[in-house]
Amino acid sequence: MSHSTQAILTDIYDAWRVHNLDLLASYLPDDFSHSINIPAELHPLGGLRRGKRAALERLGQIFQQFDTRYLEPNPITLDANGAAIEVRTQCRHRKSGAWLDTIKSNIWVLEDGWPVGLQEIYDLDRFRAFMDSMAAL
């Protein structure tokens, strides 16, 4: 299980890096859930999305607003039910030109080695500082 799961997650990050929603969609079940720990009051794209369609719509909106310049996952820690990965991300907000340079934690829920859920955990203090820098530009 672990080798194929690792390959699946690597493919997902490769698709994420180049904003390929079609390839991302090919790995996600219809009941996929995606949570970002950013409160909606801080950024409207935060919170929980249930279902592959809702998750992909949000990712599409993120890809429209942010230009990913660097996305590099650290080694994947796997167990039977999930995977944990720290991901270094650098992206530029297209409208303001502000940069987000952060390390987020991604917690994947797995069933039979396939991803059925993702929780993205950002450092909220760093994200607030980023939002403040966006507002200042």
N, C-alpha and C positions, 0 to 999 in steps of 0.2 A: 504494500500500500504506500509506504513512505516515498519510494522513488517516483511512482507515477503521480502522487499528490504533489510532490516537490516540482515535477515537470509542469503540472497543471498551473500551479501558483506562479511559477516562472513565466509561463506563457501569458498569464493574466497581467503580470506586471509589465511584460514587454508590450502588450496591447495598450495598457494604460499609458505607458510612456509616450506612445505615438498617437494617443487619443483615438484608437480604433474600437469604436463601440460595437461594431458587428462581430469582431473577434471576441471581445469581452462577453458579449451576449451568448456566444456559442458554448461558454463554460458554465453559465448560470441557469439554475432551474427556475421555472415560473414563479415559485414561492420564495425566491431569494429575498433576504432582508438586508438592508444597508443602513447602518447607524453612524452618524458623525456626532461626537460629543459637544459640538459647538451649539450653544443655545440659539434658537431662531431669532431672538432679539439682537444677538450679536451679528449674525449673518443669516439671511433667510434660507440658505441652503443647508443649514445644520439640522439635526434631529434625525428621526427614523423614517425610512421609506420601506414599505412592505410591497413585495412583488418585484419581479425582474423589470417590468416596464417602468415602474416608478423609480427604481434605483438607476436604471439606464437614462431616464429623462433627467434626473438630477446630475448624473455624471456628464451628460451632454451639456447641461447648463454650466457646470464647473469648467468643462473644456472650452466653452465659448468665452467665459470670463477670464480664465487663467491660462497662460502659456507655460506649460511645463518645460523647463530648461534642463532639469536634472531630477531623476527619480531612481534611487538605488536602494533596493532592499538589502538589509543585512542577512546573514544566514538564517534560515527558517528553522524554528523549533516546532517539531511535530509531535503530537500524541494521537491516540485513536479518535478523539473527538474534535480536534482543532489544531490550529497552527498560530504561532505568535511570531510577528516579524516587526522589527523596527525599520522604518523607511525614511531615508534622508530625501527631502524634497526641496527643490528650489523652483519657484514659479513666479512669473510676473503677471500682475493684474493688468490686463490689456488696456483698460480705460485710463487708469491713473499712472501706470508705469511703476507702481510700488512692488517691491520684492518680498516674497515670503520665503524665508530660509529656515527650515525646521526639521525636526525629527519627530515623526508620529509613530505611534504603536498601532499596528493592525492585528486584530484578533479575528481569525477565521473560524467559523463553525463548519465542521465537516461531517458528511454522512457518506459512508463507504468510500472515503477518500476524495469526495467532490465537495466544493464549497457550496454551502446553503445560506451562509450569512457572513457579514463582515461588519466589524465595529472598528471605526477609525477614531483613535484617541489622540487629540492634539493637546499641546501645552497651551492652556487657555490664556495664561498671562502673555505668552509670546504672540498668540493670535490676536489678542486685544491690542497689543502694541502695533501689530501689522495693520489692523483696522484703523488705528489712530494715524499711522503714517499715510494710509490711503486717503483719509479725510483731509490731511494737511496738503496733499498735492493738488 
